[in-house]
Amino acid sequence: MEFSWTIILAFVFIAVLAVVAVFLSKPVQSRVRRREAVRGVRDFRFQREQLEAKFFDMARTSGKPVGLRWIDCEWLDTTTFARDLKTQLLTAFVAVNISFEAIEDEDMVDVEAVGLVREATAVFHYHRGRWGTGGKALFNMDPVSAVTRLAGQFERIANSETSQPSL
């Protein structure tokens, strides 16, 4: 008899712990995400110069846009941070102006617009405490427009837009 009461009390205790864990999980996750965002923004500012170089190397070897060679990437001060709603990854959107030249013997050689500077947004992701990039550029939009256009995929982090030079 005494043994069965012990088992019942153990199950009740476990059930109460499970209910408490469910109620506390969202606030705890929210707090963890806020801390990660603060740390990520700080880390991005410290690592920005290296990340810019990595972005340019990856982008110019990607073969995109087809028929064009990346010749310059002017980094602007505006950066907007957002969180991917599906993966929860912190993402940085950075304003850039990109210059291309046509690759010889390709279709773009005779296109006058090739020489125009293109407004774009460079994309970076923060994963497991480290910033990285795939060299992806979102053309014809600034960082705020990029996050707005991708509103179903990204949620802007409050007060995340900066217009400060990188550290």
DARASUL-V57855 format. One record per residue. PHI is phi as a letter, one per 40 degrees, with the letter a starting at -180 (NA if undefined). PSI is psi in whole degrees, 0 to 359 (NA if undefined). Layout:
# DARASUL-V57855
PHI_PSI ; PHI_PSI
This chain:
# DARASUL-V57855
NA_313 ; c_324 ; c_318 ; c_323 ; c_324 ; c_317 ; c_316 ; c_315 ; c_323 ; c_316 ; c_319 ; c_316 ; c_315 ; c_319 ; c_318 ; c_316 ; c_320 ; c_317 ; c_316 ; c_317 ; c_320 ; c_316 ; c_328 ; c_345 ; c_317 ; c_312 ; c_323 ; c_314 ; c_319 ; c_316 ; c_318 ; c_316 ; c_320 ; c_316 ; c_318 ; c_320 ; c_316 ; c_314 ; c_318 ; c_316 ; c_316 ; c_313 ; c_320 ; c_316 ; c_322 ; c_327 ; b_3 ; d_315 ; c_316 ; c_321 ; c_322 ; d_314 ; c_317 ; c_317 ; d_310 ; c_317 ; c_315 ; c_319 ; c_317 ; c_339 ; c_1 ; c_339 ; g_10 ; b_140 ; c_148 ; c_135 ; g_0 ; b_148 ; b_131 ; c_127 ; b_335 ; a_150 ; b_107 ; c_120 ; c_127 ; c_168 ; c_336 ; c_125 ; b_136 ; b_133 ; b_140 ; a_167 ; b_133 ; c_124 ; c_334 ; c_311 ; c_346 ; g_12 ; c_138 ; c_135 ; b_138 ; b_132 ; b_119 ; b_132 ; c_134 ; a_156 ; b_124 ; b_138 ; b_140 ; b_164 ; b_153 ; c_144 ; c_132 ; d_144 ; g_22 ; b_168 ; c_338 ; c_358 ; d_319 ; c_6 ; c_118 ; c_325 ; c_348 ; d_322 ; c_353 ; c_142 ; c_134 ; b_129 ; c_137 ; a_175 ; b_124 ; c_141 ; b_134 ; b_148 ; b_145 ; b_114 ; b_124 ; f_43 ; g_12 ; b_140 ; c_144 ; a_174 ; a_152 ; b_5 ; g_24 ; c_131 ; b_136 ; b_108 ; c_152 ; g_32 ; a_147 ; c_171 ; d_319 ; c_316 ; c_322 ; c_312 ; c_321 ; c_315 ; c_329 ; b_29 ; d_330 ; c_344 ; b_329 ; b_149 ; b_122 ; c_140 ; c_130 ; d_138 ; f_36 ; c_345 ; c_133 ; b_151 ; b_38 ; b_144 ; c_153 ; c_152 ; c_NA
